[in-house]
Amino acid sequence: MIALFLDESGNFEVNNKPIESLSGQKPADVVGGILCYGLRNENDLKNLNNRVKQEFINVCGDNYFENIHGKSRVGKYQTVMLDRLFSGESRLQGIIPFYIEKGVLDKKINSNITDDNTACMLYINMLNRVLSGILLYNPDLNINKSNEKVYIFLPTRRPPIHKLDNATINSYRSLSAFVPEDIDDRFRIPSSTSVLINLNNELSSMDYLCNRIDFSIQEHTIDYSKSDFPYNELYQIADFVCNNAYFKVQKLEKEYVLAYDNINECYRRLYRNYMEKNLYGYLMELYYYNINFCQNRYKKLYDKHIAKLDEGAIIISNNIRQCMTKLDIVIAEKSYERKCLKFVLDYLEQHIEALPAKDNLIRQQFYYLKMSVYNHLGDFKGNLMTYKKLDEVSKQINSLESIDLRLRARKLYAVTCSNSFQFRDALSAIDDTIAIHEELQSLVKNIGEMLFDEALDSSFSDVEMGKLYSSKGQYLSFLNNEEAYECFYSAIDYMGLDTANRLQTISYLMHHLAMSNRHISQKDRELMIEYFGCGNFSGSMQRFIELDSAQLMIPPESFRLFAFLKLYLMRFRNELDMDLLDKFTKKILNLEIKRMEHPWELILFNLGKFYFKEIDLSRTLMKAACSICNNAENDLTMELIGKMIMVNCEANDKSIKSFCDFLQSDKATDYIRTYFEISKLMDTSLTTEEKINLINSKFTYMYC
């Protein structure tokens, strides 16, 4: 059996002038009291009340009730009583002081019966939050362990009419369901119905609670002048706890404190996910808790609550597997907060590595997911290290599922190599993947024919092969290898009617043609018409001018524009219509630069190249391109591209030095320093122009 006695302290009904606490701080409204636990029946509760009564007599004398409340209150009695009951070795067992303090809360729903600024609803809302908080979101209590009988003793709210302003009086009267009548020039506001509804709503959504919980709610209009009032002494201690919290007199041992604040709502979600053994939800909430509330004044308080949760109870194989399934779905959608998922994966890693050998497939899947997130984050060093871990684990697993996962990881590894300017390594990885994929498809085809006596539909595997050849074409293009041309056409043939992947590959082909000396064939022009919507500059540019700016800012239109400008800048400059280009450039300059993402830095860079004779306009466009790359969250590739654009914009020793300084920083790898020939860039015998040409020669294909 559990019993709670509630009270409050603060400006819930009467608009008094602000009071300063003993600590000099402006006090915050509080609702709280005491929780009595370990009780077998009501007799135990009465005995507990009698023990508290005896303490009052010992401290204050037989007529103690005349000196502990109202205008005749003697302040020192409160301090002494709280100290005797809750401090030191002599403290009374079975009683916990608790309260909730008003902070800042952004509510999703406000109405005349939930608005904190209406009548006494702040009190009722805080009352509901502290009751559900200490009973249902309390790691110390864990009410799920056994069947419980919970007694809740509430004081009736009876604010005097003559102390209220007209707006407050009208608010009370508008809440007719809660304000049935005026009594003795006071409003009587019962709270028990609201408490019961709130607890019922909470419990009905907590499927993890196994046991029955019975609530008995009693509401009393307390008269402290009567010494024989039921549980008078326990109610009085609840009053002391609230006054002590309001005036910040002293910190009580083992007091349970909550905040009527946004951080409390986050904690409740976190706790609920913990109890539901929803590992993914728990870690997500833990991330947002640490990010959103790092400066919250209640952070240390809630850190202590969270520290009491036994994470080992939910970080187990089955929950990890379910968490990874959810991560896989979220990563596939590609519209997630990357740092959040990195936090989840980093948090899990130590537990993943501690799994037994029988869970090696889980470990392999984990490393693949981590590679995916690292790739999106541009953490190429971390990705290469993770790939090595995956490779080691893969050697210990012999299954088709593991082989498929290793192939997908190999593709990701190739992407990471490409983003790190390791194009030959990327090409080698994709060649291996293509060879193994061909062997696997042959094997799957034979097995399918054995099982079903007919050839299986190969369209899905053809699309996958198309993606591999599309990737190979890109890596060859970065190396200025003309074999890329045939790879792109092979990829397009494989993809058939898969429109999205087909158009993406055509885009890659357009970039290759822009950098190549190859003759533009008729079939190339047909693909230009398919991709750009028109076979000439004027028609396509007019389409971009008329396109809604919001669409132009994001893929696939941003990548279509990038390929278009690159192709006409490099191969069809004689077909340019400068009037249309000027019109389009004016449109671009009116867009919000800070909302632009890749490939807009290269769109603006290439647009700036068109205006090499108009130096001011060209510099404006290139500086805008640099600003996109200066985002602190950008990856290594974007930062290097930004440095390259600045070198072309400024064309001086200072910009070259900035490029070299970046190469010498911890962000760059030894391979990248070698690739960019940093020793030559720092050689004083080379001219500025020679160094600029050297830098530009390293940015090929889709990095320029």
C-alpha positions as CSV (number, residue, x, y, z in Angstrom):
1,M,0.0,0.0,0.0
2,I,1.1,3.5,-0.8
3,A,-0.3,6.8,0.5
4,L,0.4,10.3,-0.8
5,F,-0.5,13.6,0.9
6,L,-0.5,16.7,-1.3
7,D,-0.3,20.4,-0.9
8,E,1.1,23.5,-2.7
9,S,2.9,26.7,-2.3
10,G,2.9,29.6,-4.6
11,N,0.7,32.1,-6.5
12,F,-1.9,29.7,-7.9
13,E,-4.9,31.8,-7.2
14,V,-3.9,35.1,-5.6
15,N,-1.8,37.5,-7.6
16,N,0.6,38.6,-4.8
17,K,3.7,40.6,-5.4
18,P,6.8,38.4,-6.1
19,I,8.4,37.2,-2.9
20,E,12.1,36.5,-2.5
21,S,13.2,33.2,-1.0
22,L,15.7,32.9,1.7
23,S,18.3,32.1,-1.0
24,G,17.6,35.4,-2.7
25,Q,16.0,33.7,-5.7
26,K,12.5,34.4,-7.0
27,P,10.6,31.3,-5.8
28,A,8.9,29.0,-8.3
29,D,5.4,27.6,-7.6
30,V,5.4,24.1,-6.3
31,V,3.0,21.2,-5.8
32,G,4.2,18.4,-3.7
33,G,4.0,16.6,-0.4
34,I,5.0,13.2,1.0
35,L,4.8,9.6,-0.2
36,C,4.4,6.9,2.4
37,Y,5.4,3.4,1.4
38,G,5.9,-0.1,2.8
39,L,2.4,0.0,4.3
40,R,0.4,-3.2,4.8
41,N,-3.0,-1.5,5.5
42,E,-4.6,1.6,6.8
43,N,-3.7,0.8,10.4
44,D,0.0,1.1,9.4
45,L,-0.8,4.6,7.9
46,K,-2.6,5.6,11.1
47,N,0.4,4.4,13.2
48,L,2.7,6.4,10.9
49,N,0.6,9.5,11.5
50,N,0.8,9.0,15.2
51,R,4.6,8.7,15.1
52,V,4.7,12.0,13.2
53,K,2.2,13.5,15.8
54,Q,4.6,12.5,18.6
55,E,7.4,14.2,16.9
56,F,5.3,17.4,16.7
57,I,4.6,17.1,20.4
58,N,8.3,16.6,21.1
59,V,9.3,19.6,19.1
60,C,6.4,22.0,19.6
61,G,4.6,20.9,22.7
62,D,1.1,19.5,23.2
63,N,-0.6,22.5,21.5
64,Y,1.6,22.2,18.5
65,F,-1.3,22.7,16.0
66,E,-1.7,26.3,17.2
67,N,1.9,27.2,16.0
68,I,2.4,25.3,12.7
69,H,0.0,26.9,10.3
70,G,-1.5,30.2,9.2
71,K,-0.6,33.6,10.8
72,S,0.5,32.0,14.1
73,R,3.1,29.8,12.4
74,V,6.5,29.6,14.0
75,G,9.0,29.2,11.2
76,K,11.7,27.4,13.2
77,Y,9.3,24.5,13.9
78,Q,9.1,23.7,10.2
79,T,12.9,23.6,9.9
80,V,13.3,21.4,13.0
81,M,10.5,19.0,12.0
82,L,11.8,18.5,8.5
83,D,15.3,18.0,9.8
84,R,14.2,15.4,12.3
85,L,12.0,13.5,9.9
86,F,14.2,13.5,6.8
87,S,17.8,14.0,7.8
88,G,20.5,11.9,9.6
89,E,20.4,8.4,11.1
90,S,17.3,9.2,13.1
91,R,15.1,10.1,10.1
92,L,11.7,8.5,9.8
93,Q,11.7,5.5,7.5
94,G,8.8,5.0,5.0
95,I,8.3,8.7,4.0
96,I,9.7,10.4,0.9
97,P,9.3,14.2,0.4
98,F,8.6,15.2,-3.2
99,Y,7.5,18.2,-5.2
100,I,7.3,19.5,-8.8
101,E,8.5,23.0,-9.5
102,K,7.2,25.3,-12.2
103,G,9.6,25.7,-15.1
104,V,9.0,26.4,-18.8
105,L,6.6,24.1,-20.6
106,D,5.5,24.4,-24.3
107,K,2.1,22.6,-24.4
108,K,0.7,21.1,-27.5
109,I,-2.9,21.6,-26.5
110,N,-4.4,24.6,-24.7
111,S,-8.0,25.2,-23.9
112,N,-10.1,26.7,-21.1
113,I,-9.6,23.6,-19.1
114,T,-5.9,23.0,-19.7
115,D,-4.4,26.5,-20.1
116,D,-2.0,27.2,-17.3
117,N,-3.1,30.8,-17.3
118,T,-6.8,30.0,-16.7
119,A,-8.2,30.0,-13.2
120,C,-6.4,27.3,-11.1
121,M,-5.5,25.1,-14.0
122,L,-1.8,25.6,-13.4
123,Y,-2.2,23.9,-10.0
124,I,-4.3,21.0,-11.4
125,N,-1.9,20.5,-14.3
126,M,1.1,20.5,-12.0
127,L,-0.8,18.2,-9.6
128,N,-1.4,15.7,-12.4
129,R,2.2,15.8,-13.5
130,V,3.7,15.3,-10.1
131,L,1.3,12.4,-9.2
132,S,1.9,10.5,-12.4
133,G,5.6,11.4,-12.3
134,I,6.2,10.0,-8.8
135,L,3.9,7.0,-9.2
136,L,4.4,5.9,-12.9
137,Y,7.8,7.4,-14.0
138,N,9.8,6.8,-10.9
139,P,12.8,4.4,-11.1
140,D,12.9,4.2,-7.3
141,L,9.3,3.1,-6.9
142,N,8.7,0.8,-9.9
143,I,5.0,0.3,-9.2
144,N,5.0,-2.6,-11.7
145,K,6.6,-5.0,-9.2
146,S,3.4,-5.9,-7.3
147,N,-0.3,-5.2,-7.0
148,E,-0.7,-1.9,-5.3
149,K,-3.4,0.0,-3.5
150,V,-2.7,3.7,-3.8
151,Y,-4.3,6.3,-1.5
152,I,-4.2,9.9,-2.6
153,F,-5.1,12.6,-0.1
154,L,-5.8,16.0,-1.7
155,P,-6.5,19.3,-0.1
156,T,-9.6,21.1,-1.6
157,R,-8.7,24.4,-3.3
158,R,-10.9,27.2,-1.9
159,P,-9.5,30.6,-3.0
160,P,-11.3,33.6,-1.5
161,I,-13.2,35.7,-4.0
162,H,-12.3,39.0,-2.5
163,K,-8.6,38.5,-3.2
164,L,-9.1,37.7,-6.9
165,D,-9.2,40.1,-9.8
166,N,-12.2,40.2,-12.2
167,A,-10.5,38.3,-15.0
168,T,-9.6,35.4,-12.6
169,I,-13.2,35.4,-11.1
170,N,-14.6,35.1,-14.7
171,S,-12.2,32.3,-15.5
172,Y,-13.4,30.3,-12.4
173,R,-17.0,30.9,-13.3
174,S,-16.4,29.8,-16.9
175,L,-15.2,26.5,-15.6
176,S,-18.7,25.5,-14.4
177,A,-17.9,21.8,-14.4
178,F,-15.1,22.4,-11.9
179,V,-16.7,25.3,-10.0
180,P,-20.2,24.1,-9.0
181,E,-20.9,26.8,-6.4
182,D,-19.7,29.7,-4.3
183,I,-19.1,28.7,-0.7
184,D,-18.5,31.3,2.0
185,D,-17.3,33.8,-0.6
186,R,-14.8,31.2,-1.8
187,F,-14.6,29.1,-5.0
188,R,-14.5,25.4,-4.3
189,I,-12.4,23.7,-7.0
190,P,-12.3,19.9,-6.6
191,S,-9.3,18.2,-8.2
192,S,-10.1,14.5,-7.7
193,T,-12.0,14.0,-11.0
194,S,-9.1,15.5,-13.0
195,V,-6.6,13.4,-11.2
196,L,-8.6,10.2,-11.7
197,I,-9.0,10.9,-15.5
198,N,-5.3,11.7,-15.9
199,L,-4.2,8.6,-14.1
200,N,-6.6,6.4,-16.1
201,N,-5.3,7.9,-19.4
202,E,-1.7,7.2,-18.3
203,L,-2.4,3.7,-17.2
204,S,-4.5,2.7,-20.2
205,S,-1.5,3.5,-22.5
206,M,1.1,1.6,-20.3
207,D,0.9,-1.9,-21.7
208,Y,4.0,-2.9,-19.9
209,L,2.3,-2.7,-16.5
210,C,1.5,-6.2,-15.6
211,N,-0.3,-5.7,-12.3
212,R,-3.5,-4.2,-11.1
213,I,-3.3,-0.8,-9.4
214,D,-6.2,0.4,-7.3
215,F,-6.6,4.1,-6.6
216,S,-8.5,5.6,-3.7
217,I,-8.7,9.4,-4.0
218,Q,-9.9,11.5,-1.0
219,E,-10.3,15.2,-1.0
220,H,-10.5,17.1,2.3
221,T,-11.1,20.7,3.2
222,I,-8.3,20.8,5.8
223,D,-8.8,22.5,9.1
224,Y,-5.4,22.6,10.9
225,S,-6.9,24.1,14.0
226,K,-8.5,20.7,14.8
227,S,-5.9,18.4,16.3
228,D,-8.1,15.4,15.7
229,F,-8.5,16.0,11.9
230,P,-7.8,12.7,10.0
231,Y,-4.1,12.5,9.1
232,N,-3.7,16.1,10.1
233,E,0.0,15.6,10.9
234,L,0.9,14.0,7.5
235,Y,-1.0,16.7,5.7
236,Q,1.0,19.2,7.7
237,I,4.3,17.6,6.7
238,A,3.2,17.9,3.1
239,D,2.5,21.6,3.7
240,F,6.0,21.9,5.2
241,V,7.7,20.2,2.3
242,C,6.0,22.6,-0.2
243,N,6.9,25.7,1.8
244,N,10.4,24.5,2.2
245,A,10.7,24.0,-1.5
246,Y,9.1,27.3,-2.4
247,F,11.3,29.4,-0.1
248,K,14.4,27.2,-0.8
249,V,15.1,26.8,2.9
250,Q,17.0,23.5,2.9
251,K,17.6,20.5,0.8
252,L,16.0,17.4,2.2
253,E,17.6,14.0,2.0
254,K,16.1,11.6,-0.5
255,E,13.5,14.1,-1.7
256,Y,12.2,13.3,-5.1
257,V,12.0,16.4,-7.3
258,L,10.5,17.0,-10.7
259,A,10.0,20.1,-12.9
260,Y,6.9,21.3,-14.7
261,D,9.1,21.9,-17.7
262,N,9.9,20.6,-21.2
263,I,12.8,18.5,-19.8
264,N,10.2,16.5,-17.8
265,E,8.2,15.7,-20.9
266,C,11.4,14.4,-22.6
267,Y,12.2,12.3,-19.5
268,R,8.7,10.8,-19.5
269,R,9.1,9.7,-23.1
270,L,12.5,8.3,-22.4
271,Y,11.3,6.4,-19.3
272,R,8.3,5.0,-21.2
273,N,10.6,3.7,-24.0
274,Y,12.8,2.2,-21.3
275,M,9.9,0.4,-19.7
276,E,8.6,-0.8,-23.1
277,K,12.1,-2.2,-23.8
278,N,12.1,0.0,-27.0
279,L,15.8,0.4,-27.3
280,Y,15.7,2.5,-30.4
281,G,13.1,4.9,-28.9
282,Y,15.0,5.1,-25.6
283,L,18.3,6.0,-27.3
284,M,16.7,8.5,-29.6
285,E,15.1,10.3,-26.6
286,L,18.4,10.1,-24.7
287,Y,20.1,11.9,-27.7
288,Y,17.4,14.7,-27.8
289,Y,17.5,14.9,-24.0
290,N,21.3,15.6,-24.1
291,I,21.2,17.9,-27.1
292,N,18.1,20.0,-26.3
293,F,18.5,20.3,-22.6
294,C,22.2,20.6,-22.1
295,Q,21.7,24.2,-20.7
296,N,18.5,23.4,-18.9
297,R,18.6,24.3,-15.2
298,Y,17.0,21.0,-14.2
299,K,19.5,18.9,-16.3
300,K,21.5,17.6,-13.3
301,L,18.3,16.7,-11.5
302,Y,17.1,14.5,-14.4
303,D,20.5,13.1,-14.9
304,K,20.2,11.5,-11.5
305,H,16.8,10.0,-12.4
306,I,18.1,8.6,-15.6
307,A,21.2,7.2,-13.9
308,K,19.0,4.9,-11.8
309,L,17.7,3.1,-14.9
310,D,19.3,-0.3,-15.5
311,E,20.3,0.0,-19.2
312,G,21.7,-3.5,-19.1
313,A,18.1,-4.8,-18.8
314,I,17.2,-3.5,-22.2
315,I,20.5,-3.6,-24.1
316,I,20.2,-7.3,-24.9
317,S,20.4,-9.3,-28.2
318,N,16.7,-9.3,-29.1
319,N,16.3,-5.6,-28.4
320,I,19.5,-4.8,-30.3
321,R,18.2,-6.7,-33.2
322,Q,14.8,-4.8,-33.2
323,C,16.7,-1.5,-32.8
324,M,18.9,-2.3,-35.9
325,T,15.8,-3.2,-37.9
326,K,14.4,0.2,-37.1
327,L,17.7,1.8,-37.9
328,D,17.8,0.0,-41.3
329,I,14.4,1.4,-42.2
330,V,15.3,5.0,-41.1
331,I,18.6,5.0,-42.9
332,A,17.0,3.7,-46.1
333,E,14.6,6.7,-46.1
334,K,17.7,9.0,-46.1
335,S,15.7,11.7,-44.3
336,Y,17.1,11.4,-40.8
337,E,19.1,13.4,-38.4
338,R,22.6,12.0,-39.0
339,K,24.2,13.0,-35.7
340,C,21.3,11.4,-33.9
341,L,21.7,8.1,-35.5
342,K,25.5,8.3,-35.1
343,F,24.9,8.8,-31.3
344,V,22.6,5.7,-31.3
345,L,25.2,3.6,-33.1
346,D,28.1,4.8,-31.0
347,Y,26.2,4.1,-27.9
348,L,25.4,0.6,-29.0
349,E,28.9,-0.3,-30.2
350,Q,30.5,-1.3,-26.9
351,H,27.5,-3.6,-26.3
352,I,27.7,-5.0,-29.8
353,E,31.4,-5.9,-29.4
354,A,30.6,-7.7,-26.2
355,L,28.1,-10.1,-27.9
356,P,29.0,-13.8,-28.1
357,A,30.2,-15.4,-31.3
358,K,26.7,-16.8,-32.1
359,D,25.6,-13.1,-32.7
360,N,28.3,-12.3,-35.3
361,L,25.7,-11.7,-37.9
362,I,24.1,-9.0,-35.7
363,R,27.6,-7.5,-35.3
364,Q,28.2,-7.5,-39.0
365,Q,24.8,-5.9,-39.6
366,F,25.6,-3.3,-37.0
367,Y,28.9,-2.3,-38.8
368,Y,27.1,-2.0,-42.1
369,L,24.5,0.4,-40.6
370,K,27.3,2.4,-39.0
371,M,29.1,2.6,-42.4
372,S,25.9,3.9,-43.9
373,V,25.6,6.7,-41.4
374,Y,29.3,7.5,-41.4
375,N,29.1,7.8,-45.2
376,H,26.2,10.3,-45.0
377,L,28.1,12.2,-42.3
378,G,31.3,12.3,-44.4
379,D,33.3,10.7,-41.6
380,F,35.6,8.8,-44.0
381,K,38.2,7.9,-41.5
382,G,35.6,6.4,-39.2
383,N,34.1,4.6,-42.2
384,L,37.3,2.9,-43.2
385,M,37.9,1.7,-39.7
386,T,34.4,0.4,-39.5
387,Y,34.8,-1.5,-42.8
388,K,37.9,-3.2,-41.4
389,K,35.9,-4.4,-38.4
390,L,33.1,-5.6,-40.7
391,D,35.6,-7.4,-42.9
392,E,37.1,-9.2,-39.9
393,V,33.7,-10.3,-38.5
394,S,32.5,-11.4,-42.0
395,K,35.4,-14.0,-42.2
396,Q,33.8,-15.8,-39.3
397,I,30.3,-16.2,-40.9
398,N,29.4,-18.6,-43.7
399,S,25.9,-17.7,-45.0
400,L,24.3,-16.2,-48.1
401,E,22.9,-13.4,-45.9
402,S,26.4,-12.5,-44.7
403,I,27.8,-12.6,-48.2
404,D,25.1,-10.2,-49.4
405,L,25.8,-7.9,-46.5
406,R,29.5,-8.0,-47.3
407,L,28.8,-7.1,-50.9
408,R,26.7,-4.1,-49.9
409,A,29.4,-3.0,-47.5
410,R,31.9,-3.3,-50.3
411,K,29.8,-0.9,-52.3
412,L,29.7,1.6,-49.4
413,Y,33.5,1.2,-49.0
414,A,33.9,2.1,-52.7
415,V,31.8,5.3,-52.1
416,T,33.9,6.2,-49.1
417,C,37.1,5.8,-51.1
418,S,35.6,8.0,-53.9
419,N,34.6,10.7,-51.4
420,S,38.2,10.5,-50.0
421,F,39.7,11.0,-53.5
422,Q,40.9,7.3,-53.5
423,F,39.4,6.6,-56.9
424,R,41.6,3.7,-57.8
425,D,40.7,1.9,-54.6
426,A,37.0,2.7,-55.3
427,L,37.3,1.2,-58.8
428,S,39.0,-1.9,-57.5
429,A,36.3,-2.4,-54.9
430,I,33.5,-2.0,-57.4
431,D,35.2,-4.4,-59.9
432,D,35.3,-7.1,-57.2
433,T,31.7,-6.5,-56.3
434,I,30.5,-6.8,-59.9
435,A,32.4,-10.0,-60.4
436,I,31.0,-11.6,-57.2
437,H,27.5,-10.2,-58.0
438,E,27.6,-12.0,-61.4
439,E,28.6,-15.2,-59.8
440,L,25.9,-14.9,-57.2
441,Q,23.2,-14.2,-59.8
442,S,24.2,-17.2,-61.8
443,L,24.0,-19.3,-58.7
444,V,20.6,-17.9,-57.7
445,K,19.3,-18.5,-61.2
446,N,20.4,-22.2,-61.1
447,I,18.8,-22.7,-57.7
448,G,15.6,-21.0,-58.8
449,E,15.3,-23.2,-61.9
450,M,15.9,-26.3,-59.7
451,L,13.2,-25.2,-57.2
452,F,10.5,-23.9,-59.6
453,D,11.3,-25.6,-63.0
454,E,11.4,-22.2,-64.7
455,A,13.6,-19.1,-65.1
456,L,13.1,-16.5,-62.3
457,D,12.4,-12.8,-63.0
458,S,15.8,-11.1,-63.2
459,S,14.6,-7.5,-63.4
460,F,15.6,-6.7,-59.8
461,S,19.1,-8.2,-60.2
462,D,19.5,-6.3,-63.5
463,V,18.7,-3.0,-61.7
464,E,21.3,-3.9,-59.0
465,M,23.9,-4.7,-61.7
466,G,23.0,-1.4,-63.4
467,K,23.7,0.5,-60.2
468,L,27.1,-1.2,-60.0
469,Y,28.1,-0.3,-63.5
470,S,26.8,3.2,-62.9
471,S,29.2,3.4,-59.9
472,K,32.0,2.0,-61.9
473,G,31.4,4.7,-64.6
474,Q,31.7,7.4,-62.0
475,Y,35.0,6.1,-60.6
476,L,36.5,5.8,-64.1
477,S,35.3,9.3,-64.9
478,F,37.1,10.6,-61.8
479,L,40.3,9.0,-63.3
480,N,39.6,10.6,-66.7
481,N,39.2,7.1,-68.2
482,E,37.1,6.9,-71.3
483,E,35.9,3.4,-70.5
484,A,33.4,5.2,-68.3
485,Y,31.3,6.0,-71.3
486,E,30.5,2.3,-72.1
487,C,29.9,1.6,-68.4
488,F,27.2,4.3,-68.2
489,Y,25.5,2.9,-71.3
490,S,25.7,-0.7,-69.9
491,A,24.1,0.6,-66.7
492,I,21.3,2.4,-68.6
493,D,20.5,-0.8,-70.5
494,Y,20.4,-2.9,-67.3
495,M,18.0,-0.5,-65.6
496,G,15.3,-0.8,-68.2
497,L,12.2,1.0,-66.9
498,D,13.6,1.9,-63.5
499,T,13.1,5.7,-64.2
500,A,14.8,7.1,-61.1
501,N,18.0,5.1,-61.4
502,R,18.1,5.5,-65.1
503,L,17.8,9.4,-64.9
504,Q,20.5,9.4,-62.2
505,T,22.9,7.5,-64.4
506,I,22.1,9.8,-67.4
507,S,23.1,12.7,-65.1
508,Y,26.5,11.0,-64.4
509,L,26.9,10.4,-68.2
510,M,26.3,14.1,-68.9
511,H,29.1,15.1,-66.4
512,H,31.4,12.6,-68.2
513,L,30.6,14.1,-71.6
514,A,31.3,17.5,-70.2
515,M,34.8,16.6,-69.3
516,S,35.5,14.3,-72.3
517,N,36.8,15.1,-75.8
518,R,34.5,12.4,-77.1
519,H,32.2,13.3,-80.0
520,I,28.6,13.9,-78.9
521,S,26.7,11.2,-80.7
522,Q,23.0,11.1,-81.7
523,K,22.2,8.7,-78.9
524,D,23.9,11.1,-76.5
525,R,21.7,13.9,-77.7
526,E,18.6,11.7,-77.3
527,L,19.6,11.2,-73.7
528,M,20.2,15.0,-73.3
529,I,16.6,15.6,-74.5
530,E,15.3,12.9,-72.2
531,Y,17.1,14.3,-69.2
532,F,16.9,18.1,-69.8
533,G,13.6,18.1,-71.5
534,C,15.0,19.8,-74.6
535,G,17.9,19.4,-77.0
536,N,19.1,23.0,-77.0
537,F,20.3,25.6,-74.4
538,S,17.5,28.1,-74.8
539,G,14.7,25.6,-74.3
540,S,16.2,23.9,-71.3
541,M,17.3,27.2,-69.7
542,Q,13.7,28.6,-70.1
543,R,12.4,25.6,-68.2
544,F,14.8,26.3,-65.3
545,I,13.8,29.9,-65.3
546,E,10.1,29.0,-65.1
547,L,10.6,26.2,-62.5
548,D,9.4,26.9,-59.0
549,S,12.4,28.0,-56.8
550,A,11.6,25.5,-54.1
551,Q,11.8,22.7,-56.6
552,L,15.0,24.1,-58.1
553,M,16.7,24.1,-54.7
554,I,16.5,20.4,-54.1
555,P,17.2,17.1,-55.9
556,P,16.6,15.9,-58.6
557,E,16.3,19.4,-60.2
558,S,19.4,20.8,-58.5
559,F,21.5,17.9,-59.9
560,R,19.8,18.3,-63.3
561,L,20.8,22.0,-63.3
562,F,24.4,21.1,-62.2
563,A,24.8,18.7,-65.2
564,F,23.3,21.2,-67.6
565,L,25.5,24.1,-66.7
566,K,28.6,21.9,-66.7
567,L,27.8,20.4,-70.1
568,Y,27.2,23.7,-71.8
569,L,30.1,25.5,-70.2
570,M,32.5,22.8,-71.3
571,R,31.1,21.6,-74.6
572,F,28.5,23.9,-76.1
573,R,29.6,27.4,-75.1
574,N,28.9,28.6,-78.6
575,E,25.2,27.8,-78.1
576,L,24.8,30.0,-75.1
577,D,22.0,32.6,-75.0
578,M,23.5,35.2,-72.6
579,D,20.2,37.1,-72.2
580,L,18.5,34.0,-70.9
581,L,21.6,33.2,-68.7
582,D,21.5,36.7,-67.3
583,K,17.8,36.3,-66.5
584,F,18.5,33.0,-64.8
585,T,21.4,34.4,-62.8
586,K,19.2,37.2,-61.4
587,K,16.8,34.5,-60.3
588,I,19.6,32.6,-58.6
589,L,20.9,35.6,-56.8
590,N,17.5,36.1,-55.2
591,L,17.5,32.7,-53.6
592,E,18.3,32.1,-50.0
593,I,22.0,31.0,-50.0
594,K,21.9,29.5,-46.5
595,R,19.2,27.0,-47.5
596,M,21.4,25.7,-50.3
597,E,23.0,22.3,-50.1
598,H,25.2,20.1,-52.4
599,P,25.5,20.5,-55.4
600,W,24.7,24.2,-55.2
601,E,28.2,25.1,-54.3
602,L,29.3,23.7,-57.7
603,I,26.3,25.1,-59.5
604,L,27.3,28.6,-58.4
605,F,31.0,27.9,-59.1
606,N,30.2,26.9,-62.7
607,L,27.8,29.8,-63.1
608,G,30.6,32.1,-62.0
609,K,32.8,30.6,-64.8
610,F,30.4,31.8,-67.4
611,Y,31.0,35.4,-66.2
612,F,34.8,35.4,-66.2
613,K,34.8,38.7,-68.0
614,E,32.5,40.3,-65.4
615,I,34.8,39.9,-62.4
616,D,32.5,41.4,-59.7
617,L,29.6,39.1,-60.6
618,S,31.8,36.1,-61.0
619,R,33.3,36.7,-57.5
620,T,29.8,37.2,-56.0
621,L,28.7,33.8,-57.3
622,M,31.9,32.1,-56.2
623,K,31.9,33.6,-52.7
624,A,28.3,32.4,-52.4
625,A,29.5,29.0,-53.4
626,C,32.2,29.1,-50.7
627,S,29.7,30.1,-48.0
628,I,27.8,26.8,-48.7
629,C,30.9,24.9,-48.1
630,N,31.8,26.7,-44.8
631,N,29.1,25.0,-42.8
632,A,30.7,23.3,-39.8
633,E,28.8,20.1,-40.4
634,N,30.1,19.6,-43.9
635,D,32.2,16.6,-44.7
636,L,35.8,16.5,-45.9
637,T,34.9,16.5,-49.6
638,M,32.7,19.6,-49.3
639,E,35.4,21.5,-47.3
640,L,38.0,20.7,-49.9
641,I,35.7,21.8,-52.7
642,G,35.1,25.1,-50.8
643,K,38.9,25.7,-50.5
644,M,39.3,25.0,-54.2
645,I,36.6,27.5,-55.1
646,M,38.2,30.1,-52.9
647,V,41.5,29.5,-54.6
648,N,39.9,30.2,-58.0
649,C,38.0,33.2,-56.6
650,E,40.9,34.9,-54.9
651,A,43.8,33.5,-57.1
652,N,46.4,34.5,-54.6
653,D,49.0,33.0,-52.2
654,K,46.7,33.5,-49.2
655,S,44.0,31.3,-50.6
656,I,46.6,28.6,-51.6
657,K,48.1,28.7,-48.0
658,S,44.6,28.2,-46.6
659,F,44.2,25.2,-48.9
660,C,47.6,23.8,-47.7
661,D,46.7,24.5,-44.0
662,F,43.6,22.4,-44.4
663,L,45.6,19.5,-45.9
664,Q,47.9,19.7,-42.9
665,S,45.0,19.6,-40.4
666,D,43.7,16.5,-38.6
667,K,40.7,16.3,-40.9
668,A,42.9,15.3,-43.9
669,T,44.5,11.8,-44.3
670,D,48.0,11.0,-45.4
671,Y,46.5,9.7,-48.7
672,I,44.8,13.0,-49.4
673,R,48.0,14.9,-48.7
674,T,49.8,12.7,-51.2
675,Y,47.0,13.0,-53.7
676,F,47.1,16.8,-53.7
677,E,50.9,16.8,-53.8
678,I,51.2,19.1,-50.8
679,S,55.0,19.3,-51.1
680,K,54.6,20.9,-54.5
681,L,51.9,23.3,-53.3
682,M,54.3,24.5,-50.6
683,D,57.3,24.7,-53.0
684,T,58.3,28.4,-53.3
685,S,59.8,27.8,-56.8
686,L,56.3,27.2,-58.3
687,T,54.3,30.3,-59.4
688,T,50.8,31.0,-58.0
689,E,49.3,30.1,-61.4
690,E,51.1,26.8,-61.4
691,K,49.8,26.0,-58.0
692,I,46.2,26.9,-58.9
693,N,46.4,24.7,-62.0
694,L,47.8,21.8,-59.9
695,I,44.9,22.2,-57.4
696,N,42.3,22.3,-60.2
697,S,43.7,19.3,-61.9
698,K,42.9,17.2,-58.8
699,F,39.2,18.2,-58.9
700,T,37.8,16.1,-61.7
701,Y,34.4,15.0,-63.0
702,M,31.7,15.8,-60.4
703,Y,34.0,17.6,-58.0
704,C,34.4,20.7,-60.2
